[in-house]
Protein backbone atom coordinates (compact mmCIF):
# COMPACT_ATOMS: atom_id res chain seq x y z
CA UNK A 1 0.00 0.00 0.00
CA UNK A 2 1.35 3.42 -1.02
CA UNK A 3 0.92 6.40 1.31
CA UNK A 4 1.64 10.02 0.39
CA UNK A 5 2.84 12.29 3.19
CA UNK A 6 1.81 15.89 2.50
CA UNK A 7 4.61 17.79 4.23
CA UNK A 8 3.47 21.13 5.68
CA UNK A 9 6.43 22.12 7.88
CA UNK A 10 10.00 21.19 8.84
CA UNK A 11 11.63 20.39 12.15
CA UNK A 12 13.78 23.27 13.41
CA UNK A 13 17.35 22.97 12.00
CA UNK A 14 18.91 22.60 15.46
CA UNK A 15 16.81 19.46 16.09
CA UNK A 16 16.88 17.86 12.64
CA UNK A 17 20.14 15.92 12.96
CA UNK A 18 19.01 14.37 16.22
CA UNK A 19 15.35 13.72 15.47
CA UNK A 20 14.94 13.84 11.68
CA UNK A 21 12.16 15.70 9.87
CA UNK A 22 8.43 15.17 10.36
CA UNK A 23 7.93 12.74 7.45
CA UNK A 24 10.81 10.61 8.75
CA UNK A 25 9.20 10.49 12.20
CA UNK A 26 5.92 9.30 10.70
CA UNK A 27 7.54 6.71 8.46
CA UNK A 28 9.58 5.29 11.34
CA UNK A 29 6.65 4.74 13.73
CA UNK A 30 4.21 3.54 11.04
CA UNK A 31 6.64 1.17 9.35
CA UNK A 32 7.53 -0.36 12.71
CA UNK A 33 3.87 -1.04 13.44
CA UNK A 34 3.02 -2.19 9.93
CA UNK A 35 5.81 -4.80 10.06
CA UNK A 36 4.62 -6.00 13.48
CA UNK A 37 1.15 -6.53 11.99
CA UNK A 38 2.57 -8.08 8.79
CA UNK A 39 1.25 -5.28 6.62
CA UNK A 40 3.37 -3.45 4.04
CA UNK A 41 3.30 0.32 3.69
CA UNK A 42 5.39 2.38 1.28
CA UNK A 43 5.75 6.13 1.66
CA UNK A 44 6.55 9.14 -0.50
CA UNK A 45 6.75 12.72 0.75
CA UNK A 46 5.33 15.71 -1.13
CA UNK A 47 6.32 19.22 -0.04
CA UNK A 48 2.96 20.92 -0.49
CA UNK A 49 4.34 24.20 0.86
CA UNK A 50 6.27 24.30 -2.42
CA UNK A 51 3.33 23.12 -4.53
CA UNK A 52 4.53 19.53 -4.80
CA UNK A 53 1.67 17.04 -5.24
CA UNK A 54 1.24 13.60 -6.80
CA UNK A 55 0.76 13.66 -10.55
CA UNK A 56 -2.43 11.63 -10.12
CA UNK A 57 -4.42 11.43 -6.89
CA UNK A 58 -5.00 7.69 -7.36
CA UNK A 59 -1.26 6.98 -7.55
CA UNK A 60 -1.52 6.59 -3.75
CA UNK A 61 -3.87 4.56 -1.60
CA UNK A 62 -3.92 7.08 1.22
CA UNK A 63 -2.48 10.35 2.50
CA UNK A 64 -1.27 11.90 5.75
CA UNK A 65 -1.26 15.61 6.62
CA UNK A 66 1.04 16.14 9.65
CA UNK A 67 1.61 19.14 11.90
CA UNK A 68 2.68 22.68 11.07
CA UNK A 69 3.48 25.90 12.94
CA UNK A 70 1.02 27.64 10.60
CA UNK A 71 -2.70 28.07 11.27
CA UNK A 72 -5.34 26.66 8.94
CA UNK A 73 -6.99 30.09 8.73
CA UNK A 74 -3.77 31.75 7.50
CA UNK A 75 -4.15 33.05 3.95
CA UNK A 76 -1.03 31.43 2.48
CA UNK A 77 -1.63 30.24 -1.08
CA UNK A 78 -0.34 26.72 -0.37
CA UNK A 79 -2.89 26.31 2.47
CA UNK A 80 -5.75 27.25 0.13
CA UNK A 81 -4.49 24.73 -2.45
CA UNK A 82 -4.22 22.02 0.21
CA UNK A 83 -7.79 22.71 1.35
CA UNK A 84 -9.04 22.06 -2.20
CA UNK A 85 -7.01 18.83 -2.31
CA UNK A 86 -8.67 17.67 0.94
CA UNK A 87 -12.10 18.35 -0.56
CA UNK A 88 -11.15 16.16 -3.53
CA UNK A 89 -9.80 13.40 -1.27
CA UNK A 90 -13.04 13.40 0.71
CA UNK A 91 -15.20 13.33 -2.45
CA UNK A 92 -13.25 10.30 -3.72
CA UNK A 93 -13.32 8.69 -0.24
CA UNK A 94 -9.57 8.41 -0.39
CA UNK A 95 -7.97 7.38 2.92
CA UNK A 96 -6.73 10.44 4.81
CA UNK A 97 -5.08 10.83 8.22
CA UNK A 98 -4.74 14.25 9.85
CA UNK A 99 -2.33 15.05 12.69
CA UNK A 100 -2.47 18.39 14.57
CA UNK A 101 -2.53 20.98 11.74
CA UNK A 102 -3.84 18.24 9.44
CA UNK A 103 -6.58 17.41 11.95
CA UNK A 104 -7.57 21.06 12.20
CA UNK A 105 -7.49 21.64 8.44
CA UNK A 106 -9.66 18.61 7.66
CA UNK A 107 -12.25 19.77 10.19
CA UNK A 108 -12.21 23.35 8.88
CA UNK A 109 -12.56 22.32 5.23
CA UNK A 110 -15.34 19.79 5.73
CA UNK A 111 -17.75 22.00 7.63
CA UNK A 112 -16.27 22.28 11.12
CA UNK A 113 -14.35 25.12 12.72
CA UNK A 114 -10.77 25.61 13.95
CA UNK A 115 -9.94 28.53 16.26
CA UNK A 116 -7.26 29.83 18.62
CA UNK A 117 -7.85 28.22 22.00
CA UNK A 118 -8.76 30.74 24.70
CA UNK A 119 -7.05 28.49 27.29
CA UNK A 120 -3.66 29.05 25.67
CA UNK A 121 -1.15 26.42 24.61
CA UNK A 122 -1.77 22.70 24.79
CA UNK A 123 1.66 21.19 25.49
CA UNK A 124 3.15 18.15 27.17
CA UNK A 125 1.43 14.76 27.34
CA UNK A 126 -2.38 14.84 27.32
CA UNK A 127 -4.63 11.90 28.15
CA UNK A 128 -7.67 11.49 25.91
CA UNK A 129 -10.87 9.58 26.61
CA UNK A 130 -11.78 7.17 23.81
CA UNK A 131 -15.43 7.01 22.69
CA UNK A 132 -16.97 4.41 20.38
CA UNK A 133 -14.08 3.94 17.94
CA UNK A 134 -15.41 2.93 14.50
CA UNK A 135 -12.92 0.18 13.66
CA UNK A 136 -10.54 -0.63 16.51
CA UNK A 137 -13.51 -1.78 18.59
CA UNK A 138 -12.18 -5.04 20.00
CA UNK A 139 -10.66 -4.53 23.46
CA UNK A 140 -9.97 -0.86 22.74
CA UNK A 141 -8.50 1.18 25.63
CA UNK A 142 -10.60 3.70 27.53
CA UNK A 143 -7.86 6.33 27.22
CA UNK A 144 -4.77 7.11 25.18
CA UNK A 145 -1.95 9.57 25.91
CA UNK A 146 0.00 11.48 23.28
CA UNK A 147 2.38 14.42 23.16
CA UNK A 148 0.66 17.62 22.04
CA UNK A 149 1.87 21.06 20.97
CA UNK A 150 -0.81 23.46 19.72
CA UNK A 151 -2.52 26.81 20.24
CA UNK A 152 -5.35 26.21 17.76
CA UNK A 153 -7.88 23.44 18.08
CA UNK A 154 -11.08 22.16 16.49
CA UNK A 155 -13.99 23.97 18.16
CA UNK A 156 -16.78 22.50 15.97
CA UNK A 157 -16.70 19.09 14.30
CA UNK A 158 -17.89 18.56 10.71
CA UNK A 159 -21.47 17.30 10.55
CA UNK A 160 -20.42 13.86 9.31
CA UNK A 161 -17.70 13.42 11.91
CA UNK A 162 -17.87 10.80 14.63
CA UNK A 163 -16.09 11.85 17.82
CA UNK A 164 -13.51 9.26 18.89
CA UNK A 165 -11.44 11.06 21.53
CA UNK A 166 -11.83 14.04 23.85
CA UNK A 167 -10.39 15.64 26.98
CA UNK A 168 -11.10 18.75 29.04
CA UNK A 169 -8.50 20.87 27.27
CA UNK A 170 -9.35 19.68 23.75
CA UNK A 171 -12.93 18.33 23.50
CA UNK A 172 -12.50 17.32 19.84
CA UNK A 173 -9.17 15.52 20.07
CA UNK A 174 -9.88 12.70 17.63
CA UNK A 175 -12.56 12.01 15.04
CA UNK A 176 -13.41 9.88 12.03
CA UNK A 177 -15.56 10.47 8.96
CA UNK A 178 -17.09 7.29 7.62
CA UNK A 179 -14.26 4.85 6.88
CA UNK A 180 -11.94 7.15 4.93
CA UNK A 181 -10.85 9.90 7.37
CA UNK A 182 -9.08 9.49 10.72
CA UNK A 183 -7.90 12.65 12.45
CA UNK A 184 -6.21 13.54 15.75
CA UNK A 185 -4.80 16.53 17.63
CA UNK A 186 -2.00 14.58 19.33
CA UNK A 187 1.30 13.51 17.77
CA UNK A 188 1.94 9.76 17.58
CA UNK A 189 5.08 10.52 15.55
CA UNK A 190 6.68 12.56 18.39
CA UNK A 191 9.06 10.75 20.69
CA UNK A 192 9.00 12.07 24.25
CA UNK A 193 12.54 13.40 23.76
CA UNK A 194 11.61 15.42 20.66
CA UNK A 195 8.46 16.74 22.35
CA UNK A 196 10.55 17.85 25.35
CA UNK A 197 13.15 19.51 23.11
CA UNK A 198 10.38 21.41 21.31
CA UNK A 199 8.84 22.35 24.64
CA UNK A 200 12.14 23.76 25.92
CA UNK A 201 12.58 25.77 22.72
CA UNK A 202 9.19 27.42 23.39
CA UNK A 203 9.71 28.00 27.12
CA UNK A 204 9.75 31.78 26.90
CA UNK A 205 6.66 31.86 24.65
CA UNK A 206 4.74 29.49 26.92
CA UNK A 207 5.50 31.16 30.24
CA UNK A 208 6.83 29.38 33.29
CA UNK A 209 3.60 27.88 34.74
CA UNK A 210 2.57 26.29 31.43
CA UNK A 211 6.12 25.13 30.74
CA UNK A 212 6.57 23.56 34.19
CA UNK A 213 3.24 21.73 34.09
CA UNK A 214 3.98 20.41 30.61
CA UNK A 215 7.46 19.24 31.60
CA UNK A 216 6.02 17.38 34.59
CA UNK A 217 3.48 15.63 32.33
CA UNK A 218 6.26 13.68 30.60
CA UNK A 219 6.25 11.34 33.58
CA UNK A 220 3.22 9.83 31.80
CA UNK A 221 4.18 7.28 29.15
CA UNK A 222 2.57 7.86 25.76
CA UNK A 223 0.53 5.43 23.69
CA UNK A 224 2.16 6.45 20.41
CA UNK A 225 2.71 2.85 19.30
CA UNK A 226 -0.92 1.93 19.93
CA UNK A 227 -2.17 4.96 17.97
CA UNK A 228 0.27 4.20 15.14
CA UNK A 229 -1.20 0.69 15.03
CA UNK A 230 -4.69 2.21 14.76
CA UNK A 231 -3.50 4.29 11.79
CA UNK A 232 -2.04 1.22 10.08
CA UNK A 233 -5.27 -0.69 10.68
CA UNK A 234 -7.23 2.28 9.33
CA UNK A 235 -5.30 2.33 6.06
CA UNK A 236 -6.10 -1.34 5.46
CA UNK A 237 -9.76 -0.94 6.43
CA UNK A 238 -12.09 -1.59 3.49
CA UNK A 239 -14.07 1.54 2.52
FENBELZI-V266695 format. One record per helix or strand. SS is the DSSP state (H for helix, E for strand). FROM is the first residue (numbers start at 1). TO is the last residue. If there is no record, write none. Layout:
ss:SS from:FROM to:TO
ss:SS from:FROM to:TO
//
This chain:
ss:E from:2 to:7
ss:H from:13 to:19
ss:H from:22 to:36
ss:E from:42 to:47
ss:H from:48 to:50
ss:H from:57 to:59
ss:E from:62 to:65
ss:H from:77 to:91
ss:E from:95 to:99
ss:H from:101 to:109
ss:E from:113 to:116
ss:E from:122 to:130
ss:E from:143 to:150
ss:E from:152 to:156
ss:E from:161 to:166
ss:E from:174 to:177
ss:E from:181 to:184
ss:E from:187 to:187
ss:H from:192 to:201
ss:H from:203 to:206
ss:H from:208 to:217
ss:H from:224 to:235
//
